[in-house]
Amino acid sequence: MNEKATQIYRVEFNGKYFWFSSLIGEFTKAFKMQISLISRYEQQGKDLTEIQA
């Protein structure tokens, strides 16, 4: 079985923390991919999910 491990990243920005998950193990590549995904969602008018802790 060849399964990739999901990486969970936590980013601090303007005093707030954000989490995202990715199959990409390198933070820079995963973060760039996450930003492009967010941009696509915003262009399509989709709402982003906010999780309250």
CHARMM-style PDB file with segment names, atoms N, HN, CA, C and O in Angstrom:
ATOM      1  N   MET     1       0.844  -1.171   0.000  1.00  0.00      PROA
ATOM      2  CA  MET     1       0.000   0.000   0.000  1.00  0.00      PROA
ATOM      3  C   MET     1       0.896   1.243   0.000  1.00  0.00      PROA
ATOM      4  O   MET     1       1.796   1.360   0.832  1.00  0.00      PROA
ATOM      5  N   ASN     2       0.653   2.161  -0.922  1.00  0.00      PROA
ATOM      6  HN  ASN     2      -0.078   2.066  -1.598  1.00  0.00      PROA
ATOM      7  CA  ASN     2       1.483   3.358  -1.047  1.00  0.00      PROA
ATOM      8  C   ASN     2       0.635   4.591  -0.737  1.00  0.00      PROA
ATOM      9  O   ASN     2       0.160   5.266  -1.651  1.00  0.00      PROA
ATOM     10  N   GLU     3       0.445   4.885   0.547  1.00  0.00      PROA
ATOM     11  HN  GLU     3       0.830   4.337   1.290  1.00  0.00      PROA
ATOM     12  CA  GLU     3      -0.363   6.030   0.954  1.00  0.00      PROA
ATOM     13  C   GLU     3       0.543   7.164   1.389  1.00  0.00      PROA
ATOM     14  O   GLU     3       1.552   6.943   2.060  1.00  0.00      PROA
ATOM     15  N   LYS     4       0.183   8.382   1.006  1.00  0.00      PROA
ATOM     16  HN  LYS     4      -0.636   8.562   0.461  1.00  0.00      PROA
ATOM     17  CA  LYS     4       0.933   9.556   1.432  1.00  0.00      PROA
ATOM     18  C   LYS     4       0.354  10.068   2.742  1.00  0.00      PROA
ATOM     19  O   LYS     4      -0.854  10.012   2.969  1.00  0.00      PROA
ATOM     20  N   ALA     5       1.234  10.565   3.594  1.00  0.00      PROA
ATOM     21  HN  ALA     5       2.216  10.610   3.410  1.00  0.00      PROA
ATOM     22  CA  ALA     5       0.791  11.113   4.876  1.00  0.00      PROA
ATOM     23  C   ALA     5       0.362  12.562   4.688  1.00  0.00      PROA
ATOM     24  O   ALA     5       1.022  13.328   3.986  1.00  0.00      PROA
ATOM     25  N   THR     6      -0.733  12.926   5.312  1.00  0.00      PROA
ATOM     26  HN  THR     6      -1.269  12.304   5.882  1.00  0.00      PROA
ATOM     27  CA  THR     6      -1.209  14.302   5.263  1.00  0.00      PROA
ATOM     28  C   THR     6      -0.461  15.117   6.307  1.00  0.00      PROA
ATOM     29  O   THR     6      -0.380  14.729   7.473  1.00  0.00      PROA
ATOM     30  N   GLN     7       0.079  16.240   5.880  1.00  0.00      PROA
ATOM     31  HN  GLN     7       0.013  16.555   4.933  1.00  0.00      PROA
ATOM     32  CA  GLN     7       0.763  17.151   6.786  1.00  0.00      PROA
ATOM     33  C   GLN     7      -0.221  18.234   7.216  1.00  0.00      PROA
ATOM     34  O   GLN     7      -1.001  18.722   6.398  1.00  0.00      PROA
ATOM     35  N   ILE     8      -0.191  18.610   8.485  1.00  0.00      PROA
ATOM     36  HN  ILE     8       0.442  18.214   9.149  1.00  0.00      PROA
ATOM     37  CA  ILE     8      -1.034  19.700   8.991  1.00  0.00      PROA
ATOM     38  C   ILE     8      -0.094  20.852   9.337  1.00  0.00      PROA
ATOM     39  O   ILE     8       0.876  20.684  10.076  1.00  0.00      PROA
ATOM     40  N   TYR     9      -0.402  22.023   8.786  1.00  0.00      PROA
ATOM     41  HN  TYR     9      -1.189  22.160   8.185  1.00  0.00      PROA
ATOM     42  CA  TYR     9       0.430  23.198   9.005  1.00  0.00      PROA
ATOM     43  C   TYR     9      -0.356  24.241   9.787  1.00  0.00      PROA
ATOM     44  O   TYR     9      -1.557  24.411   9.577  1.00  0.00      PROA
ATOM     45  N   ARG    10       0.329  24.940  10.693  1.00  0.00      PROA
ATOM     46  HN  ARG    10       1.304  24.802  10.863  1.00  0.00      PROA
ATOM     47  CA  ARG    10      -0.279  26.040  11.434  1.00  0.00      PROA
ATOM     48  C   ARG    10       0.504  27.300  11.099  1.00  0.00      PROA
ATOM     49  O   ARG    10       1.731  27.326  11.192  1.00  0.00      PROA
ATOM     50  N   VAL    11      -0.220  28.348  10.706  1.00  0.00      PROA
ATOM     51  HN  VAL    11      -1.216  28.328  10.630  1.00  0.00      PROA
ATOM     52  CA  VAL    11       0.391  29.608  10.302  1.00  0.00      PROA
ATOM     53  C   VAL    11      -0.147  30.715  11.194  1.00  0.00      PROA
ATOM     54  O   VAL    11      -1.355  30.800  11.420  1.00  0.00      PROA
ATOM     55  N   GLU    12       0.748  31.572  11.709  1.00  0.00      PROA
ATOM     56  HN  GLU    12       1.728  31.504  11.525  1.00  0.00      PROA
ATOM     57  CA  GLU    12       0.327  32.723  12.513  1.00  0.00      PROA
ATOM     58  C   GLU    12       0.419  33.959  11.633  1.00  0.00      PROA
ATOM     59  O   GLU    12       1.460  34.226  11.031  1.00  0.00      PROA
ATOM     60  N   PHE    13      -0.684  34.719  11.560  1.00  0.00      PROA
ATOM     61  HN  PHE    13      -1.529  34.503  12.049  1.00  0.00      PROA
ATOM     62  CA  PHE    13      -0.729  35.910  10.723  1.00  0.00      PROA
ATOM     63  C   PHE    13      -1.575  36.958  11.420  1.00  0.00      PROA
ATOM     64  O   PHE    13      -2.740  36.710  11.731  1.00  0.00      PROA
ATOM     65  N   ASN    14      -1.005  38.114  11.667  1.00  0.00      PROA
ATOM     66  HN  ASN    14      -0.058  38.315  11.414  1.00  0.00      PROA
ATOM     67  CA  ASN    14      -1.713  39.216  12.345  1.00  0.00      PROA
ATOM     68  C   ASN    14      -2.338  38.787  13.673  1.00  0.00      PROA
ATOM     69  O   ASN    14      -3.458  39.180  14.000  1.00  0.00      PROA
ATOM     70  N   GLY    15      -1.604  37.983  14.426  1.00  0.00      PROA
ATOM     71  HN  GLY    15      -0.694  37.664  14.161  1.00  0.00      PROA
ATOM     72  CA  GLY    15      -2.077  37.565  15.740  1.00  0.00      PROA
ATOM     73  C   GLY    15      -3.130  36.475  15.729  1.00  0.00      PROA
ATOM     74  O   GLY    15      -3.658  36.121  16.783  1.00  0.00      PROA
ATOM     75  N   LYS    16      -3.448  35.934  14.558  1.00  0.00      PROA
ATOM     76  HN  LYS    16      -3.020  36.221  13.702  1.00  0.00      PROA
ATOM     77  CA  LYS    16      -4.424  34.849  14.452  1.00  0.00      PROA
ATOM     78  C   LYS    16      -3.732  33.622  13.882  1.00  0.00      PROA
ATOM     79  O   LYS    16      -2.771  33.737  13.123  1.00  0.00      PROA
ATOM     80  N   TYR    17      -4.221  32.459  14.248  1.00  0.00      PROA
ATOM     81  HN  TYR    17      -5.002  32.365  14.866  1.00  0.00      PROA
ATOM     82  CA  TYR    17      -3.654  31.211  13.744  1.00  0.00      PROA
ATOM     83  C   TYR    17      -4.579  30.586  12.713  1.00  0.00      PROA
ATOM     84  O   TYR    17      -5.801  30.610  12.861  1.00  0.00      PROA
ATOM     85  N   PHE    18      -3.986  30.032  11.673  1.00  0.00      PROA
ATOM     86  HN  PHE    18      -2.993  30.013  11.553  1.00  0.00      PROA
ATOM     87  CA  PHE    18      -4.712  29.365  10.603  1.00  0.00      PROA
ATOM     88  C   PHE    18      -4.087  27.993  10.399  1.00  0.00      PROA
ATOM     89  O   PHE    18      -2.869  27.837  10.484  1.00  0.00      PROA
ATOM     90  N   TRP    19      -4.927  27.000  10.128  1.00  0.00      PROA
ATOM     91  HN  TRP    19      -5.917  27.126  10.058  1.00  0.00      PROA
ATOM     92  CA  TRP    19      -4.462  25.657   9.872  1.00  0.00      PROA
ATOM     93  C   TRP    19      -4.883  25.242   8.472  1.00  0.00      PROA
ATOM     94  O   TRP    19      -5.950  25.620   7.987  1.00  0.00      PROA
ATOM     95  N   PHE    20      -4.026  24.461   7.834  1.00  0.00      PROA
ATOM     96  HN  PHE    20      -3.159  24.155   8.228  1.00  0.00      PROA
ATOM     97  CA  PHE    20      -4.414  23.819   6.587  1.00  0.00      PROA
ATOM     98  C   PHE    20      -3.663  22.499   6.470  1.00  0.00      PROA
ATOM     99  O   PHE    20      -2.604  22.312   7.069  1.00  0.00      PROA
ATOM    100  N   SER    21      -4.227  21.600   5.697  1.00  0.00      PROA
ATOM    101  HN  SER    21      -5.087  21.752   5.210  1.00  0.00      PROA
ATOM    102  CA  SER    21      -3.597  20.298   5.511  1.00  0.00      PROA
ATOM    103  C   SER    21      -3.205  20.127   4.055  1.00  0.00      PROA
ATOM    104  O   SER    21      -3.810  20.712   3.157  1.00  0.00      PROA
ATOM    105  N   SER    22      -2.180  19.312   3.839  1.00  0.00      PROA
ATOM    106  HN  SER    22      -1.689  18.836   4.568  1.00  0.00      PROA
ATOM    107  CA  SER    22      -1.695  19.087   2.487  1.00  0.00      PROA
ATOM    108  C   SER    22      -0.961  17.755   2.424  1.00  0.00      PROA
ATOM    109  O   SER    22      -0.423  17.281   3.425  1.00  0.00      PROA
ATOM    110  N   LEU    23      -0.945  17.166   1.252  1.00  0.00      PROA
ATOM    111  HN  LEU    23      -1.382  17.551   0.439  1.00  0.00      PROA
ATOM    112  CA  LEU    23      -0.140  15.963   1.026  1.00  0.00      PROA
ATOM    113  C   LEU    23       1.300  16.335   0.688  1.00  0.00      PROA
ATOM    114  O   LEU    23       2.176  15.470   0.644  1.00  0.00      PROA
ATOM    115  N   ILE    24       1.542  17.618   0.451  1.00  0.00      PROA
ATOM    116  HN  ILE    24       0.832  18.320   0.486  1.00  0.00      PROA
ATOM    117  CA  ILE    24       2.886  18.090   0.113  1.00  0.00      PROA
ATOM    118  C   ILE    24       3.664  18.269   1.409  1.00  0.00      PROA
ATOM    119  O   ILE    24       3.204  18.962   2.316  1.00  0.00      PROA
ATOM    120  N   GLY    25       4.841  17.651   1.505  1.00  0.00      PROA
ATOM    121  HN  GLY    25       5.215  17.088   0.768  1.00  0.00      PROA
ATOM    122  CA  GLY    25       5.633  17.704   2.725  1.00  0.00      PROA
ATOM    123  C   GLY    25       6.450  18.958   2.902  1.00  0.00      PROA
ATOM    124  O   GLY    25       6.919  19.226   4.008  1.00  0.00      PROA
ATOM    125  N   GLU    26       6.639  19.742   1.852  1.00  0.00      PROA
ATOM    126  HN  GLU    26       6.258  19.525   0.954  1.00  0.00      PROA
ATOM    127  CA  GLU    26       7.440  20.962   1.952  1.00  0.00      PROA
ATOM    128  C   GLU    26       6.511  22.156   2.172  1.00  0.00      PROA
ATOM    129  O   GLU    26       5.621  22.408   1.360  1.00  0.00      PROA
ATOM    130  N   PHE    27       6.718  22.895   3.272  1.00  0.00      PROA
ATOM    131  HN  PHE    27       7.441  22.690   3.931  1.00  0.00      PROA
ATOM    132  CA  PHE    27       5.806  23.959   3.669  1.00  0.00      PROA
ATOM    133  C   PHE    27       5.609  25.005   2.576  1.00  0.00      PROA
ATOM    134  O   PHE    27       4.469  25.367   2.285  1.00  0.00      PROA
ATOM    135  N   THR    28       6.682  25.500   1.961  1.00  0.00      PROA
ATOM    136  HN  THR    28       7.608  25.206   2.197  1.00  0.00      PROA
ATOM    137  CA  THR    28       6.583  26.580   0.976  1.00  0.00      PROA
ATOM    138  C   THR    28       5.684  26.179  -0.192  1.00  0.00      PROA
ATOM    139  O   THR    28       4.817  26.950  -0.602  1.00  0.00      PROA
ATOM    140  N   LYS    29       5.887  24.988  -0.723  1.00  0.00      PROA
ATOM    141  HN  LYS    29       6.592  24.362  -0.390  1.00  0.00      PROA
ATOM    142  CA  LYS    29       5.051  24.520  -1.840  1.00  0.00      PROA
ATOM    143  C   LYS    29       3.606  24.341  -1.403  1.00  0.00      PROA
ATOM    144  O   LYS    29       2.684  24.707  -2.132  1.00  0.00      PROA
ATOM    145  N   ALA    30       3.405  23.777  -0.215  1.00  0.00      PROA
ATOM    146  HN  ALA    30       4.154  23.480   0.377  1.00  0.00      PROA
ATOM    147  CA  ALA    30       2.049  23.549   0.285  1.00  0.00      PROA
ATOM    148  C   ALA    30       1.335  24.875   0.506  1.00  0.00      PROA
ATOM    149  O   ALA    30       0.154  24.999   0.185  1.00  0.00      PROA
ATOM    150  N   PHE    31       2.033  25.868   1.050  1.00  0.00      PROA
ATOM    151  HN  PHE    31       2.993  25.768   1.311  1.00  0.00      PROA
ATOM    152  CA  PHE    31       1.434  27.170   1.321  1.00  0.00      PROA
ATOM    153  C   PHE    31       1.058  27.883   0.023  1.00  0.00      PROA
ATOM    154  O   PHE    31      -0.023  28.464  -0.074  1.00  0.00      PROA
ATOM    155  N   LYS    32       1.942  27.841  -0.975  1.00  0.00      PROA
ATOM    156  HN  LYS    32       2.820  27.369  -0.896  1.00  0.00      PROA
ATOM    157  CA  LYS    32       1.640  28.460  -2.269  1.00  0.00      PROA
ATOM    158  C   LYS    32       0.426  27.807  -2.916  1.00  0.00      PROA
ATOM    159  O   LYS    32      -0.406  28.492  -3.511  1.00  0.00      PROA
ATOM    160  N   MET    33       0.320  26.482  -2.802  1.00  0.00      PROA
ATOM    161  HN  MET    33       0.996  25.925  -2.318  1.00  0.00      PROA
ATOM    162  CA  MET    33      -0.818  25.778  -3.375  1.00  0.00      PROA
ATOM    163  C   MET    33      -2.097  26.170  -2.635  1.00  0.00      PROA
ATOM    164  O   MET    33      -3.146  26.332  -3.259  1.00  0.00      PROA
ATOM    165  N   GLN    34      -2.018  26.323  -1.304  1.00  0.00      PROA
ATOM    166  HN  GLN    34      -1.166  26.191  -0.797  1.00  0.00      PROA
ATOM    167  CA  GLN    34      -3.182  26.712  -0.519  1.00  0.00      PROA
ATOM    168  C   GLN    34      -3.651  28.113  -0.899  1.00  0.00      PROA
ATOM    169  O   GLN    34      -4.855  28.348  -1.011  1.00  0.00      PROA
ATOM    170  N   ILE    35      -2.719  29.049  -1.099  1.00  0.00      PROA
ATOM    171  HN  ILE    35      -1.742  28.858  -1.007  1.00  0.00      PROA
ATOM    172  CA  ILE    35      -3.063  30.416  -1.498  1.00  0.00      PROA
ATOM    173  C   ILE    35      -3.745  30.414  -2.866  1.00  0.00      PROA
ATOM    174  O   ILE    35      -4.728  31.129  -3.059  1.00  0.00      PROA
ATOM    175  N   SER    36      -3.246  29.632  -3.810  1.00  0.00      PROA
ATOM    176  HN  SER    36      -2.447  29.051  -3.654  1.00  0.00      PROA
ATOM    177  CA  SER    36      -3.870  29.591  -5.136  1.00  0.00      PROA
ATOM    178  C   SER    36      -5.263  28.965  -5.058  1.00  0.00      PROA
ATOM    179  O   SER    36      -6.167  29.372  -5.787  1.00  0.00      PROA
ATOM    180  N   LEU    37      -5.440  27.978  -4.178  1.00  0.00      PROA
ATOM    181  HN  LEU    37      -4.705  27.647  -3.585  1.00  0.00      PROA
ATOM    182  CA  LEU    37      -6.756  27.369  -3.996  1.00  0.00      PROA
ATOM    183  C   LEU    37      -7.742  28.381  -3.421  1.00  0.00      PROA
ATOM    184  O   LEU    37      -8.887  28.454  -3.869  1.00  0.00      PROA
ATOM    185  N   ILE    38      -7.311  29.155  -2.442  1.00  0.00      PROA
ATOM    186  HN  ILE    38      -6.381  29.096  -2.078  1.00  0.00      PROA
ATOM    187  CA  ILE    38      -8.157  30.198  -1.853  1.00  0.00      PROA
ATOM    188  C   ILE    38      -8.548  31.219  -2.910  1.00  0.00      PROA
ATOM    189  O   ILE    38      -9.705  31.633  -2.975  1.00  0.00      PROA
ATOM    190  N   SER    39      -7.590  31.630  -3.740  1.00  0.00      PROA
ATOM    191  HN  SER    39      -6.650  31.294  -3.687  1.00  0.00      PROA
ATOM    192  CA  SER    39      -7.875  32.599  -4.806  1.00  0.00      PROA
ATOM    193  C   SER    39      -8.933  32.072  -5.762  1.00  0.00      PROA
ATOM    194  O   SER    39      -9.837  32.808  -6.157  1.00  0.00      PROA
ATOM    195  N   ARG    40      -8.823  30.793  -6.138  1.00  0.00      PROA
ATOM    196  HN  ARG    40      -8.088  30.196  -5.817  1.00  0.00      PROA
ATOM    197  CA  ARG    40      -9.810  30.196  -7.037  1.00  0.00      PROA
ATOM    198  C   ARG    40     -11.195  30.177  -6.398  1.00  0.00      PROA
ATOM    199  O   ARG    40     -12.190  30.490  -7.051  1.00  0.00      PROA
ATOM    200  N   TYR    41     -11.254  29.808  -5.122  1.00  0.00      PROA
ATOM    201  HN  TYR    41     -10.446  29.553  -4.591  1.00  0.00      PROA
ATOM    202  CA  TYR    41     -12.538  29.790  -4.425  1.00  0.00      PROA
ATOM    203  C   TYR    41     -13.162  31.175  -4.383  1.00  0.00      PROA
ATOM    204  O   TYR    41     -14.363  31.325  -4.609  1.00  0.00      PROA
ATOM    205  N   GLU    42     -12.350  32.190  -4.093  1.00  0.00      PROA
ATOM    206  HN  GLU    42     -11.375  32.068  -3.909  1.00  0.00      PROA
ATOM    207  CA  GLU    42     -12.871  33.555  -4.037  1.00  0.00      PROA
ATOM    208  C   GLU    42     -13.360  34.021  -5.406  1.00  0.00      PROA
ATOM    209  O   GLU    42     -14.382  34.702  -5.489  1.00  0.00      PROA
ATOM    210  N   GLN    43     -12.655  33.670  -6.474  1.00  0.00      PROA
ATOM    211  HN  GLN    43     -11.825  33.116  -6.406  1.00  0.00      PROA
ATOM    212  CA  GLN    43     -13.069  34.049  -7.828  1.00  0.00      PROA
ATOM    213  C   GLN    43     -14.388  33.394  -8.206  1.00  0.00      PROA
ATOM    214  O   GLN    43     -15.175  33.967  -8.960  1.00  0.00      PROA
ATOM    215  N   GLN    44     -14.634  32.195  -7.685  1.00  0.00      PROA
ATOM    216  HN  GLN    44     -13.995  31.730  -7.073  1.00  0.00      PROA
ATOM    217  CA  GLN    44     -15.875  31.472  -7.979  1.00  0.00      PROA
ATOM    218  C   GLN    44     -17.003  31.888  -7.043  1.00  0.00      PROA
ATOM    219  O   GLN    44     -18.131  31.418  -7.193  1.00  0.00      PROA
ATOM    220  N   GLY    45     -16.719  32.756  -6.085  1.00  0.00      PROA
ATOM    221  HN  GLY    45     -15.803  33.137  -5.963  1.00  0.00      PROA
ATOM    222  CA  GLY    45     -17.743  33.224  -5.157  1.00  0.00      PROA
ATOM    223  C   GLY    45     -18.085  32.232  -4.067  1.00  0.00      PROA
ATOM    224  O   GLY    45     -19.126  32.360  -3.423  1.00  0.00      PROA
ATOM    225  N   LYS    46     -17.226  31.241  -3.846  1.00  0.00      PROA
ATOM    226  HN  LYS    46     -16.380  31.138  -4.369  1.00  0.00      PROA
ATOM    227  CA  LYS    46     -17.482  30.236  -2.810  1.00  0.00      PROA
ATOM    228  C   LYS    46     -17.036  30.781  -1.463  1.00  0.00      PROA
ATOM    229  O   LYS    46     -16.082  31.553  -1.370  1.00  0.00      PROA
ATOM    230  N   ASP    47     -17.749  30.361  -0.419  1.00  0.00      PROA
ATOM    231  HN  ASP    47     -18.524  29.734  -0.495  1.00  0.00      PROA
ATOM    232  CA  ASP    47     -17.395  30.746   0.943  1.00  0.00      PROA
ATOM    233  C   ASP    47     -16.297  29.835   1.469  1.00  0.00      PROA
ATOM    234  O   ASP    47     -16.288  28.634   1.199  1.00  0.00      PROA
ATOM    235  N   LEU    48     -15.378  30.415   2.218  1.00  0.00      PROA
ATOM    236  HN  LEU    48     -15.386  31.391   2.438  1.00  0.00      PROA
ATOM    237  CA  LEU    48     -14.341  29.626   2.871  1.00  0.00      PROA
ATOM    238  C   LEU    48     -14.841  29.253   4.259  1.00  0.00      PROA
ATOM    239  O   LEU    48     -15.559  30.025   4.894  1.00  0.00      PROA
ATOM    240  N   THR    49     -14.468  28.089   4.719  1.00  0.00      PROA
ATOM    241  HN  THR    49     -13.885  27.462   4.203  1.00  0.00      PROA
ATOM    242  CA  THR    49     -14.943  27.601   6.008  1.00  0.00      PROA
ATOM    243  C   THR    49     -14.058  28.131   7.133  1.00  0.00      PROA
ATOM    244  O   THR    49     -12.832  28.060   7.053  1.00  0.00      PROA
ATOM    245  N   GLU    50     -14.682  28.655   8.168  1.00  0.00      PROA
ATOM    246  HN  GLU    50     -15.678  28.712   8.232  1.00  0.00      PROA
ATOM    247  CA  GLU    50     -13.969  29.101   9.347  1.00  0.00      PROA
ATOM    248  C   GLU    50     -14.341  28.181  10.498  1.00  0.00      PROA
ATOM    249  O   GLU    50     -15.521  27.951  10.764  1.00  0.00      PROA
ATOM    250  N   ILE    51     -13.340  27.662  11.172  1.00  0.00      PROA
ATOM    251  HN  ILE    51     -12.381  27.849  10.956  1.00  0.00      PROA
ATOM    252  CA  ILE    51     -13.576  26.754  12.286  1.00  0.00      PROA
ATOM    253  C   ILE    51     -13.315  27.518  13.580  1.00  0.00      PROA
ATOM    254  O   ILE    51     -12.229  28.066  13.770  1.00  0.00      PROA
ATOM    255  N   GLN    52     -14.285  27.554  14.452  1.00  0.00      PROA
ATOM    256  HN  GLN    52     -15.167  27.109  14.298  1.00  0.00      PROA
ATOM    257  CA  GLN    52     -14.142  28.236  15.744  1.00  0.00      PROA
ATOM    258  C   GLN    52     -13.539  27.256  16.752  1.00  0.00      PROA
ATOM    259  O   GLN    52     -13.970  26.108  16.853  1.00  0.00      PROA
ATOM    260  N   ALA    53     -12.531  27.731  17.499  1.00  0.00      PROA
ATOM    261  HN  ALA    53     -12.181  28.665  17.417  1.00  0.00      PROA
ATOM    262  CA  ALA    53     -11.895  26.865  18.510  1.00  0.00      PROA
ATOM    263  C   ALA    53     -12.578  27.042  19.838  1.00  0.00      PROA
ATOM    264  OT1 ALA    53     -12.196  26.404  20.819  1.00  0.00      PROA
TER     265      ALA     53
END
